[in-house]
Amino acid sequence: MLDKEMIEMELSKLIEIRTDFLDYLDENIPKKDNNIEYDFKNNPKLDAQKIHEHFFKLDYQARKIRSFLVQELGIKA
């Protein structure tokens, strides 16, 4: 059985990594007039390596949590 505190910690990491990724986007892509949607048409060039680093961390953490849940629930991946 999985430790509830461990899962909560891993989920907190996932949320933190997601927040870091969104903060990076917020800092580098202007928003449209509605201040919700990113204005991709008028944005400066983004650092592809930075985007990859953020995405890799997010993806890794999600896959880590997924493996815990697959194992715990006994489902086929």
C-alpha positions as CSV (number, residue, x, y, z in Angstrom):
1,M,0.0,0.0,0.0
2,L,1.2,3.4,-0.9
3,D,2.0,5.9,1.9
4,K,-0.5,8.7,1.7
5,E,2.1,11.3,2.8
6,M,4.5,10.2,0.1
7,I,1.7,10.6,-2.6
8,E,0.8,14.0,-1.2
9,M,4.5,15.1,-1.4
10,E,4.8,13.9,-5.0
11,L,1.6,15.7,-5.9
12,S,2.9,18.8,-4.3
13,K,6.1,18.5,-6.4
14,L,3.9,18.1,-9.5
15,I,2.0,21.3,-8.7
16,E,5.2,23.2,-7.9
17,I,6.8,22.1,-11.2
18,R,3.6,23.0,-13.1
19,T,3.5,26.5,-11.4
20,D,7.2,27.0,-12.4
21,F,6.4,26.2,-16.0
22,L,3.4,28.5,-16.1
23,D,5.4,31.3,-14.4
24,Y,8.0,30.9,-17.2
25,L,5.3,31.3,-19.8
26,D,3.8,34.3,-18.0
27,E,7.2,36.0,-17.9
28,N,8.0,35.4,-21.6
29,I,4.7,35.5,-23.5
30,P,2.4,38.5,-23.4
31,K,-1.3,37.9,-22.8
32,K,-4.1,39.0,-25.0
33,D,-6.4,41.8,-24.0
34,N,-8.6,39.4,-22.0
35,N,-5.5,38.8,-19.8
36,I,-6.2,35.1,-19.8
37,E,-5.0,33.7,-23.2
38,Y,-1.4,33.9,-24.3
39,D,-0.7,36.0,-27.3
40,F,1.4,33.5,-29.3
41,K,1.2,35.6,-32.5
42,N,3.1,38.5,-30.9
43,N,5.5,36.8,-28.5
44,P,9.2,36.9,-28.6
45,K,11.1,33.8,-29.5
46,L,11.2,31.4,-26.6
47,D,14.2,29.5,-25.4
48,A,13.6,25.9,-26.6
49,Q,16.0,24.4,-24.1
50,K,14.1,26.1,-21.2
51,I,10.8,24.9,-22.5
52,H,12.2,21.4,-22.8
53,E,13.6,21.6,-19.2
54,H,10.2,22.6,-17.8
55,F,8.3,20.1,-19.8
56,F,10.7,17.3,-19.0
57,K,10.3,17.9,-15.2
58,L,6.6,18.1,-15.5
59,D,6.4,14.9,-17.6
60,Y,8.8,13.0,-15.4
61,Q,6.8,13.9,-12.2
62,A,3.5,12.9,-13.8
63,R,4.9,9.6,-15.0
64,K,6.3,8.9,-11.5
65,I,3.0,9.5,-9.9
66,R,1.3,7.4,-12.6
67,S,3.5,4.4,-11.9
68,F,2.6,4.6,-8.2
69,L,-1.1,4.6,-9.0
70,V,-0.8,1.9,-11.6
71,Q,1.0,-0.3,-9.2
72,E,-1.4,0.5,-6.3
73,L,-4.6,0.0,-8.3
74,G,-3.2,-3.1,-10.1
75,I,-4.2,-1.8,-13.6
76,K,-2.3,-2.5,-16.8
77,A,-0.4,0.5,-18.1
